[in-house]
């Protein structure tokens, strides 16, 4: 499954750090999941990108790990505006370096400014024409802006308890900036506007932030309502916030939210959520309907989405802010009904019964009422799809069909994202109604299934369209339908149960025969090509099962069938060579040592390197010797070692590494595999044969110790591996007891050389003896 996520760094704006209410919690999006794997409703299809950071994100404060920042937020626009203003007077690269580059030093700025004041014709740095009026304006602006920036862009050292307060711009410098602005020729509106903003910025970052309020009130009317105007307004809001005048700060932040899309995230973050009566007073304090709607939309982010939508709708039904809140509401409802695709439900009826009442019924009823009045809203496609999508979860397929079809009529031709969203919901609605998969139904589904499982996966990572959860859900749903009608093969192919399915030898053979067939139907061919296991996986899995059943001849037959295969990687176009029968084991599985140390055995030089197949063939030879009475002790010991090592406790774990078994050396063994991977029965069987054929005390001493190892492993299996997770023996876990093998070794074989070797190598035995 393709992942759609990106790593984001966190840099909070100085304004937000100073004024933000509460902690900025952040969850990294760079993980195993993506929004597409959790949801089928794509908010990007319905509202403009200014709302994107505020979309619903289940594990993050802001969508897609979007970070807020002040320094650099408007860099591109700032450079572009000044380049346009200066024309050819200063090269664009120089403008950019002076305005936004970290390489530009304050000393450089001071040098250029000093040369301007001394009346020089050209600067020694950048060779600027200092007699050009616009160049002069740029240098004066730069001088003020870079000085103020030293106070506005300070890093907030939250770990430094000695310096929690920021340095503040001296009042005399604030007066200097204001005086310069007020004496300017106001005919140059571009230059005038930017210097006015510097005055506002200087006041906000001074000790007297309140002065920003009065200055804005007396001067703002002469300014264009551009981004600088609303940035200045946010300073005023921040000054009111610092005085705890949230009535005024909230109205201003809501105004910024409404009028300046680029600042929506910052405005919302600094907004102070209050109780409903107070918020109602705040709403009533402004006559601007869009600002009123913005206030309720922001409250929706912080609280009751349904109530916020209704309040905003009463103010202005066509406000785009309502549409944004609706996308959050739909995504939140999905969280209530969607389960990860790895989970399963037992039947169709059980699934729909479980999810129906999880939807916010009161708000859904209201949404459907609004969806039936498309002329009253700005985005009828959104309302109809929201209603239709929720109707599916209610089992109201007739209504869902109607809403989805009507939504389609409103989609503008060429709007690919909306077209895909409509198509996906139509497919989910169709699949939800399937009770039986006959030939006719399969043929009708096939084009849509190919679209989901073939066409969509070709899209690039930047495509926001969410289809992955739906793709998993459809497979899971159809798998249940196939199972209910007795088609175990298609049920497994669509939603694999892995080793649990292949434990049944008849099912394994049935799947093999199915995959070998050449006359598949269209839907069988599609999903067979998407099945996560191939024939070599099946043969190898079967060989592993037969090994644990001590049916080595049959295991060899199956392992020989497991030919090397190239598997396409999940996240790129490369292929990985899967070697199966020729896969090499990391250690010699016939070695039986005092200390179990996988890493040591794997690092040791291998005189003979065994593959999975050659290991089985050698094992067959040794078992034959045991059966025929040839050097029974040594052969039985070697076979016992082999069965010991191809368990969790030995050096041959890689033998059971297989896609179907899905075990790769972890401390945690899945429930279905424990009876084999943790079982000592085969090792004990052949050690017992060896014990009956011992001829020396050294041999008996060795088997006494090996019996202690088997007892230990049985204890570990029962005590630590019976739960969901095993940490590997850390903490206060009991790692050894007075094993019978220890007692036998001590009481009967203390005069052997092997006894001394055990003392030397086994710390548990030394503790048992009281040596340490």
C-alpha positions in Angstrom: 0.0 0.0 0.0 1.3 3.4 -1.0 2.0 5.8 1.8 1.2 9.5 1.6 2.9 11.4 4.4 5.7 13.8 4.9 8.1 14.7 7.6 7.6 18.2 9.0 9.8 20.3 11.3 8.2 22.4 14.0 9.0 26.1 14.2 6.4 28.2 16.0 6.0 31.8 15.2 7.2 34.3 17.8 3.7 35.7 17.9 2.2 32.3 18.7 4.8 31.5 21.3 4.1 34.7 23.1 0.4 34.7 22.9 -0.8 31.2 22.1 -3.3 29.6 24.5 -2.1 26.2 25.5 0.7 23.9 24.4 1.4 23.3 20.7 1.2 19.6 20.6 2.7 17.9 17.6 2.6 14.4 16.3 5.0 13.4 13.5 3.2 12.3 10.4 6.2 10.3 9.3 5.2 6.8 10.4 3.5 3.7 9.3 0.1 5.4 8.5 -1.2 8.0 6.2 -4.5 9.9 6.0 -5.3 7.8 3.0 -5.0 4.6 5.0 -7.4 5.9 7.6 -10.0 7.8 5.6 -11.9 7.8 2.3 -13.1 11.5 2.5 -10.6 13.9 1.0 -11.0 17.4 2.4 -8.7 18.9 -0.2 -11.3 18.2 -2.8 -13.8 20.6 -1.2 -12.1 23.7 0.3 -9.2 25.8 -0.7 -5.6 25.2 0.5 -5.7 28.0 3.1 -7.7 25.6 5.3 -5.4 22.7 4.9 -3.4 23.0 8.1 -6.7 23.0 10.0 -8.2 19.8 8.5 -9.0 17.0 10.9 -5.8 15.0 11.9 -6.3 12.2 14.4 -2.8 12.3 15.8 -1.6 15.8 15.2 -2.4 19.3 16.3 -2.3 20.4 12.7 -2.9 18.5 9.5 0.1 16.8 7.8 2.4 18.1 10.6 2.0 21.6 9.2 4.2 23.9 11.2 3.7 27.6 11.9 6.4 30.1 11.4 6.8 33.8 11.3 10.3 34.3 9.9 10.2 33.3 6.3 6.4 32.8 6.0 6.1 35.6 3.5 9.6 35.5 2.0 8.6 34.8 -1.5 6.0 37.5 -1.6 8.3 40.1 0.0 11.0 39.4 -2.5 8.6 39.5 -5.4 7.0 42.7 -4.3 10.3 44.5 -3.9 11.7 43.2 -7.2 8.6 44.5 -9.0 9.0 47.9 -7.2 12.7 48.3 -7.9 12.6 47.2 -11.5 16.1 46.9 -12.9 17.6 49.1 -10.2 18.8 46.2 -8.1 19.4 42.6 -9.4 16.8 40.1 -8.0 19.5 37.9 -6.5 20.8 40.9 -4.5 17.2 41.9 -3.4 16.6 38.3 -2.2 19.9 38.1 -0.3 19.4 41.4 1.4 15.8 40.7 2.5 15.6 37.0 3.4 19.0 35.3 3.2 20.6 34.0 6.5 23.9 34.9 4.9 23.2 38.6 4.9 24.9 40.2 7.9 23.8 43.3 9.9 27.3 44.7 9.5 26.8 44.6 5.7 23.6 46.5 6.0 25.2 49.1 8.3 28.0 49.7 5.7 25.5 50.3 2.8 23.3 52.5 5.0 26.4 54.5 6.1 27.5 55.1 2.5 24.0 56.3 1.6 24.0 58.8 4.5 27.5 60.1 3.5 26.1 60.9 0.0 28.2 58.4 -1.9 27.0 57.7 -5.5 27.5 54.0 -5.4 27.9 51.4 -2.6 31.1 49.4 -2.1 28.9 46.3 -1.6 26.7 45.2 -4.5 27.6 48.3 -6.4 24.2 49.9 -5.8 23.2 53.3 -7.4 22.7 55.3 -4.2 21.3 58.2 -6.1 18.3 56.2 -7.3 15.3 57.1 -5.2 13.9 53.6 -5.0 17.3 52.2 -4.1 17.5 54.8 -1.4 14.0 53.7 -0.1 15.0 50.1 -0.2 18.2 50.8 1.9 16.3 52.8 4.5 13.6 50.1 4.7 16.3 47.5 5.1 18.0 49.4 7.8 14.9 49.6 9.9 13.5 46.1 9.1 16.7 44.3 9.9 17.1 46.1 13.2 13.5 45.3 14.2 14.0 41.7 13.0 16.6 41.1 15.7 13.8 41.4 18.3 10.9 39.9 16.3 12.7 36.7 15.3 14.4 35.7 18.5 14.6 32.0 19.2 12.5 31.0 22.1 14.7 28.9 24.4 11.9 27.0 26.3 14.6 25.0 28.1 16.4 28.1 29.4 14.7 28.9 32.8 17.0 31.9 33.2 15.8 33.6 30.1 12.0 33.3 29.7 11.5 36.9 28.7 12.4 38.2 25.3 14.6 41.2 24.6 12.3 44.2 23.7 12.9 46.8 21.1 14.0 50.1 22.9 11.3 52.8 23.0 13.6 55.4 21.5 14.1 53.2 18.4 10.4 52.7 18.1 10.0 56.5 18.1 12.7 56.8 15.5 10.9 54.4 13.1 7.6 56.2 13.7 9.2 59.6 13.1 10.8 58.5 9.9 7.4 57.2 8.6 5.5 60.3 9.6 7.9 62.5 7.7 7.8 60.4 4.6 6.4 61.5 1.3 3.2 59.5 1.2 3.0 59.6 -2.6 5.0 56.4 -2.9 2.2 54.2 -1.6 4.3 51.0 -1.8 7.1 52.3 0.3 4.8 54.1 2.6 2.7 50.9 3.3 5.8 48.9 4.1 7.2 51.5 6.5 3.9 51.8 8.2 4.0 48.0 8.9 7.5 48.4 10.3 6.1 51.0 12.8 3.4 48.5 13.8 5.9 45.7 14.1 8.3 47.9 16.2 5.5 48.8 18.6 4.4 45.2 19.1 7.9 44.0 19.9 8.6 46.9 22.3 7.9 47.2 26.0 4.7 49.1 25.2 2.7 46.6 23.1 -0.5 48.5 23.8 0.8 51.4 21.7 0.2 49.2 18.7 -3.5 49.3 19.4 -4.0 53.0 19.4 -1.6 53.5 16.4 -3.5 51.0 14.3 -6.8 52.7 15.2 -5.6 56.1 14.1 -3.6 55.2 11.0 -5.0 51.9 9.5 -7.7 53.6 7.5 -5.1 55.0 5.1 -3.6 51.6 4.4 -4.6 49.2 1.7 -6.3 46.0 3.0 -3.4 43.7 2.0 -1.5 41.0 3.8 0.6 43.7 5.7 -2.7 45.2 6.9 -3.9 41.9 8.4 -0.5 41.1 9.8 -0.6 44.4 11.6 -4.1 43.6 12.8 -2.8 40.4 14.3 -0.3 42.5 16.3 -3.2 44.5 17.6 -5.1 41.3 18.5 -2.0 40.0 20.2 -1.8 43.2 22.3 -5.4 42.8 23.4 -4.7 39.1 24.1 -1.8 40.1 26.4 -4.2 42.4 28.3 -6.6 39.4 28.6 -9.2 41.4 26.6 -10.3 38.3 24.7 -13.5 39.9 23.4 -11.5 42.2 21.2 -8.6 39.9 20.4 -11.0 37.1 19.2 -12.9 39.4 16.9 -9.6 40.6 15.4 -8.2 37.1 15.0 -11.5 36.0 13.4 -11.2 39.0 11.0 -7.7 38.0 10.1 -8.9 34.4 9.7 -11.7 35.5 7.3 -9.9 38.2 5.3 -6.4 36.9 5.0 -6.3 33.2 4.0 -2.5 32.9 4.4 -2.9 33.7 8.1 -5.8 31.3 9.0 -3.6 28.9 10.9 -1.9 31.6 13.0 -5.2 33.3 13.7 -6.9 30.1 14.8 -4.0 29.1 16.9 -4.0 32.4 18.8 -7.8 32.5 19.2 -9.0 32.0 22.7 -11.8 29.5 23.0 -14.4 30.7 25.5 -17.8 29.5 26.8 -20.8 29.7 24.5 -22.5 32.8 26.1 -19.3 34.8 25.9 -18.7 33.7 22.3 -22.2 34.7 21.4 -21.5 38.2 22.8 -18.3 38.3 20.7 -20.2 37.3 17.6 -22.8 40.0 18.3 -20.1 42.6 18.7 -19.4 42.6 14.9 -21.7 43.3 12.1 -19.6 41.5 9.5 -21.4 38.2 8.7 -18.3 36.5 7.4 -16.4 37.4 10.6 -19.3 36.0 12.6 -19.1 32.8 10.6 -15.4 32.7 11.1 -15.8 32.9 14.8 -18.1 29.9 14.9 -15.8 28.0 12.4 -12.8 28.5 14.7 -14.9 27.4 17.7 -15.7 24.3 15.7 -12.0 23.4 15.5 -11.8 23.7 19.3 -15.2 22.1 20.2 -18.6 21.0 19.0 -18.4 20.8 15.2 -22.1 20.2 14.7 -23.2 23.2 16.8 -20.6 25.4 15.2 -21.8 24.6 11.7 -25.4 25.3 12.7 -24.5 28.7 14.2 -22.3 29.7 11.2 -25.1 28.6 8.8 -27.6 30.8 10.6 -25.2 33.8 10.1 -24.3 33.1 6.4 -25.2 29.8 4.7 -22.9 30.4 1.9 -19.8 31.0 4.0 -16.8 28.9 2.9 -15.9 28.6 6.6 -18.9 26.3 7.1 -17.7 24.0 4.4 -14.3 23.7 6.1 -16.0 22.7 9.4 -18.1 20.1 7.6 -14.9 18.5 6.2 -13.7 18.2 9.8 -17.0 16.7 10.9 -17.1 14.1 8.2 -13.5 13.0 8.9 -14.2 12.8 12.6 -17.2 10.6 11.9 -15.0 8.3 9.9 -12.8 7.9 12.9 -15.8 6.5 14.8 -16.7 3.9 12.1 -13.5 3.1 10.3 -11.2 0.4 11.6 -7.7 -0.3 10.4 -7.7 -2.6 7.4 -5.8 -5.2 9.3 -8.8 -5.7 11.5 -11.7 -7.8 10.3 -15.4 -8.2 11.0 -17.1 -11.6 11.1 -20.1 -10.9 8.9 -21.8 -8.1 7.0 -24.7 -7.9 9.5 -22.3 -7.6 12.4 -20.4 -4.9 10.7 -23.3 -2.6 9.8 -25.0 -3.2 13.2 -21.8 -2.1 14.9 -21.2 1.2 12.9 -24.7 2.5 12.4 -25.2 4.3 15.7 -21.6 5.6 15.9 -22.4 8.5 13.6 -23.6 11.8 15.2 -27.2 11.3 14.4 -28.5 14.8 15.2 -25.9 16.6 13.1 -26.3 14.0 10.3 -30.1 14.8 10.2 -29.3 18.5 9.9 -26.6 18.0 7.2 -29.1 16.0 5.1 -31.6 18.8 5.5 -29.1 21.3 4.2 -28.0 19.0 1.4 -31.5 19.0 0.1 -31.3 22.8 -0.3 -28.2 23.0 -2.6 -29.1 26.5 -3.7 -28.5 27.8 -0.2 -24.9 26.7 0.2 -21.6 27.6 -1.6 -20.5 24.1 -2.3 -23.5 21.7 -2.9 -21.1 18.9 -4.0 -19.6 18.8 -0.5 -23.0 18.7 1.3 -24.5 16.1 -0.9 -21.4 13.8 -0.7 -21.2 14.3 3.0 -24.8 13.3 3.4 -24.5 10.4 0.9 -21.3 9.1 2.5 -22.9 9.1 6.0 -26.0 7.4 4.6 -23.9 4.4 3.6 -23.0 3.9 7.2 -26.7 4.1 8.1 -27.6 1.4 5.6 -29.7 4.0 3.7 -28.4 3.1 0.3 -31.3 4.6 -1.7 -30.7 8.0 -0.1 -26.9 7.6 -0.6 -27.4 6.8 -4.3 -29.6 9.8 -4.7 -27.1 12.2 -3.0 -24.1 10.9 -4.8 -25.8 11.1 -8.2 -27.0 14.6 -7.5 -23.5 15.6 -6.3 -22.0 14.3 -9.6 -24.2 16.8 -11.5 -22.6 19.7 -9.7 -19.0 18.6 -10.4 -17.2 20.8 -13.0 -15.8 19.0 -15.9 -12.1 18.4 -15.4 -12.1 18.6 -11.6 -10.3 15.3 -11.3 -10.2 15.2 -7.5 -13.9 15.7 -7.1 -14.7 13.2 -9.9 -12.6 10.6 -8.1 -14.3 11.3 -4.8 -17.8 10.9 -6.3 -16.7 7.7 -8.1 -15.2 6.2 -4.9 -18.3 6.9 -2.8 -20.5 5.4 -5.5 -18.3 2.2 -5.4 -18.4 2.0 -1.6 -22.2 2.4 -1.7 -22.4 -0.4 -4.4 -20.2 -2.8 -2.5 -22.0 -2.2 0.8 -25.2 -3.6 -0.8 -23.7 -6.8 -2.1 -25.0 -10.0 -0.5 -23.8 -12.4 -3.1 -21.0 -12.4 -5.7 -22.3 -14.1 -8.8 -20.9 -13.8 -12.3 -23.1 -10.8 -13.2 -22.2 -8.9 -10.0 -18.5 -9.6 -10.5 -18.6 -8.4 -14.1 -20.2 -5.1 -13.1 -17.7 -4.5 -10.3 -14.6 -5.4 -12.3 -14.0 -2.0 -14.1 -14.3 -0.1 -10.8 -12.1 -2.6 -9.0 -9.4 -2.2 -11.7 -9.6 1.5 -11.3 -9.0 1.2 -7.5 -6.3 -1.5 -7.6 -4.5 -0.8 -10.8 -5.1 2.8 -12.0 -5.0 4.7 -8.7 -1.8 3.1 -7.5 0.0 4.7 -10.3 -0.6 8.1 -8.8 2.3 10.0 -7.3 2.8 10.6 -3.5 1.7 14.2 -3.8 -1.8 13.2 -4.9 -4.1 13.9 -1.8 -6.9 11.6 -3.0 -7.7 9.1 -0.2 -8.5 5.7 -1.6 -6.2 3.3 0.4 -8.6 2.7 3.3 -11.5 2.1 0.9 -9.3 -0.3 -1.1 -8.6 -2.3 2.0 -12.2 -2.1 3.2 -13.5 -3.3 -0.2 -11.2 -6.3 -0.1 -12.2 -7.1 3.4 -15.9 -6.7 2.7 -15.8 -8.9 -0.4 -13.8 -11.5 1.4 -16.6 -11.8 4.0 -19.2 -12.2 1.3 -17.1 -14.9 -0.5 -16.7 -16.7 2.8 -20.4 -16.6 3.6 -21.1 -18.2 0.2 -18.5 -20.9 0.7 -15.7 -19.6 -1.5 -12.7 -20.0 0.9 -10.1 -19.4 -1.8 -11.4 -16.0 -2.9 -12.0 -15.1 0.7 -8.3 -15.8 1.5 -7.0 -14.0 -1.6 -8.9 -10.9 -0.8 -8.1 -10.8 2.9 -5.4 -13.2 3.8 -5.3 -15.0 7.1 -1.7 -16.1 6.4 -0.4 -19.0 8.3 -3.8 -19.8 9.8 -5.2 -20.6 6.4 -2.1 -22.6 5.3 -2.1 -24.8 8.4 -4.8 -26.7 6.7 -3.1 -28.9 4.1 -6.2 -29.2 2.0 -6.6 -25.5 1.8 -3.0 -25.1 0.9 -3.4 -27.6 -2.0 -6.6 -25.9 -3.1 -4.9 -22.5 -3.3 -2.0 -24.0 -5.2 -4.3 -25.5 -7.8 -6.2 -22.2 -8.1 -3.1 -20.2 -8.7 -2.0 -22.8 -11.4 -5.2 -22.5 -13.3 -5.2 -20.6 -16.5 -9.0 -20.0 -16.9 -9.6 -17.4 -14.2 -12.6 -15.0 -14.4 -11.8 -11.3 -14.7 -12.2 -10.7 -10.9 -10.2 -13.9 -10.1 -7.4 -12.8 -12.4 -7.3 -9.3 -10.9 -7.1 -10.4 -7.3 -4.8 -13.4 -8.0 -2.3 -10.9 -9.5 -2.6 -8.8 -6.3 -2.4 -11.7 -3.9 0.4 -11.1 -1.4 1.8 -14.7 -1.6 3.1 -16.6 -4.6 3.5 -20.4 -5.2 7.0 -20.4 -3.8 5.8 -18.8 -0.6 3.2 -21.6 -0.4 5.7 -24.4 -1.1 8.2 -23.1 1.4 5.5 -22.6 4.0 4.3 -26.1 3.5 7.9 -27.4 3.8 8.3 -25.6 7.1 5.1 -27.2 8.4 6.3 -30.6 7.3 9.7 -30.1 9.0 8.0 -29.4 12.3 6.0 -32.6 11.8 9.3 -34.4 11.2 8.2 -35.4 7.7 11.5 -34.6 6.2 11.1 -36.5 2.9 7.9 -34.6 2.1 9.4 -31.3 3.3 12.2 -31.8 0.8 9.7 -32.3 -2.1 7.9 -29.1 -1.2 11.1 -27.1 -0.7 12.5 -28.1 -4.1 9.4 -26.5 -5.6 10.1 -23.2 -4.0 12.1 -21.7 -6.8 13.7 -18.2 -6.6 11.2 -15.4 -7.4 11.6 -11.6 -7.9 9.1 -9.7 -5.8 8.3 -6.1 -6.6 9.0 -3.8 -3.7 6.0 -2.1 -2.1 7.2 1.5 -2.3 9.3 1.7 -5.4 9.7 0.1 -8.8 12.7 -2.1 -7.7 12.6 -5.9 -7.2 14.0 -8.1 -4.5 15.3 -11.5 -5.2 13.6 -14.1 -3.0 15.8 -17.2 -2.8 13.6 -19.6 -0.9 15.1 -23.1 -1.2 18.6 -21.7 -1.9 18.4 -19.2 1.0 21.4 -19.7 3.3 21.1 -20.3 7.0 23.1 -17.9 9.1 24.6 -20.5 11.5 25.2 -24.2 11.4 22.0 -25.8 12.7 23.7 -29.1 13.6 25.9 -27.4 16.3 24.9 -28.0 19.9 26.7 -25.6 22.2 26.5 -24.8 25.9 25.6 -21.2 25.4 22.8 -20.2 23.0 24.1 -17.2 21.2 22.6 -16.6 17.8 24.9 -13.6 17.0 28.0 -15.6 18.0 27.1 -18.5 15.8 26.2 -16.3 12.9 29.5 -14.4 13.2 31.5 -17.6 13.4 33.2 -18.9 10.2 31.0 -21.6 8.6 32.9 -24.6 7.4 29.8 -25.8 5.8 27.1 -23.3 4.7 23.7 -24.8 4.5 20.8 -23.6 2.5 17.2 -24.4 3.5 17.2 -27.3 1.0 20.6 -28.7 1.7 19.9 -28.5 5.5 16.8 -30.7 4.9 18.7 -33.1 2.8 21.5 -33.5 5.4 18.9 -33.9 8.1 17.3 -36.7 6.1 20.6 -38.5 5.8 21.2 -38.3 9.6 17.7 -39.5 10.4 18.2 -42.4 8.0 21.4 -43.3 9.9 19.5 -43.2 13.2 16.8 -45.4 11.8 19.4 -47.9 10.4 21.5 -48.0 13.6 24.5 -46.2 12.2 26.4 -44.2 14.8 23.1 -43.6 16.5 24.3 -41.4 19.4 26.1 -38.8 17.2 23.5 -38.8 14.5 20.6 -38.5 17.0 22.5 -35.6 18.8 22.9 -33.8 15.5 19.3 -34.2 14.5 18.2 -33.1 18.0 20.4 -30.0 17.6 18.9 -29.3 14.2 15.3 -29.4 15.6 16.5 -27.3 18.6 18.1 -24.7 16.5 15.2 -24.2 14.1 13.1 -22.9 17.0 13.1 -19.4 18.5 15.8 -20.5 20.9 18.4 -21.6 18.3 20.7 -20.3 15.6 18.6 -21.5 12.7 15.6 -19.2 13.0 16.0 -18.0 9.4 14.8 -21.5 8.3 11.2 -20.4 9.2 11.5 -16.9 7.7 8.7 -17.0 5.3 6.1 -14.5 4.0 3.1 -16.6 5.1 4.5 -17.5 8.5 5.5 -13.9 8.9 8.2 -14.6 11.5 11.5 -12.9 11.3 13.3 -13.4 14.6 11.3 -11.1 16.8 10.9 -11.8 20.5 7.2 -11.8 20.0 5.9 -15.0 18.3 2.4 -14.9 16.8 -0.1 -17.2 18.5 -0.6 -19.4 15.5 3.1 -20.2 15.3 4.0 -20.8 18.9 3.2 -24.5 18.9 6.0 -25.0 16.4 8.5 -22.3 16.8 8.6 -22.6 20.6 8.2 -26.4 20.8 11.0 -28.7 22.1 9.2 -32.0 21.2 11.4 -32.9 18.2 14.6 -31.9 19.9 13.6 -33.9 23.0 12.6 -36.9 20.9 16.1 -37.2 19.3 18.0 -36.3 22.5 16.1 -39.2 24.2 17.3 -41.5 21.4 20.8 -40.3 21.9 20.5 -40.8 25.7 19.6 -44.4 25.2 22.7 -44.9 23.1 25.3 -43.2 25.3 28.4 -45.1 26.1 30.5 -42.6 28.1 29.9 -40.3 31.1 30.9 -37.3 29.0 28.0 -38.1 26.6 25.6 -38.5 29.6 26.8 -35.2 31.1 26.1 -33.4 27.9 22.6 -34.8 27.7 21.9 -33.9 31.3 22.8 -30.3 30.5 20.8 -30.3 27.3 17.8 -31.5 29.3 18.2 -28.4 31.5 18.1 -26.3 28.3 14.9 -27.9 27.2 13.4 -27.4 30.7 14.4 -23.8 30.6 12.9 -23.2 27.1 9.6 -24.9 28.2 9.5 -22.6 31.2 10.1 -19.5 29.1 7.4 -20.6 26.6 4.8 -21.1 29.3 5.8 -18.1 31.4 6.9 -15.4 29.0 5.7 -16.3 25.5 2.1 -17.0 26.4 1.2 -13.3 26.3 1.0 -10.8 23.5 4.5 -9.5 24.0 7.8 -10.7 25.4 10.6 -8.2 26.1 13.4 -10.7 25.9 14.0 -11.4 29.6 14.6 -7.8 30.7 13.7 -6.4 34.1 12.8 -8.7 37.0 12.0 -11.8 34.9 13.1 -15.2 36.3 15.6 -16.5 33.9 16.7 -19.8 35.5 15.5 -22.3 38.2 16.8 -25.5 39.7 16.4 -27.5 36.6 16.4 -31.3 36.8 19.2 -31.3 34.3 21.3 -29.1 36.5 20.7 -31.4 39.5 21.6 -34.5 37.4 24.7 -32.8 36.0 25.9 -31.8 39.5 25.1 -35.0 41.3 26.2 -37.5 38.7 28.7 -35.9 36.4 30.8 -33.4 38.4 33.9 -35.5 37.6 33.6 -34.9 33.8 35.4 -32.5 31.6 32.1 -31.4 30.2 31.0 -30.4 33.7 33.9 -28.0 33.9 33.1 -26.6 30.5 29.5 -25.8 31.6 30.8 -24.1 34.7 33.1 -21.9 32.5 30.4 -21.0 30.0 27.1 -21.0 31.8 26.4 -18.2 34.3 23.1 -19.7 35.3 24.7 -23.0 36.3 27.4 -21.1 38.3 24.6 -19.3 40.2 22.8 -22.6 40.8 26.1 -24.0 42.3 26.4 -20.8 44.4 29.7 -19.9 42.7 28.4 -16.4 41.8 
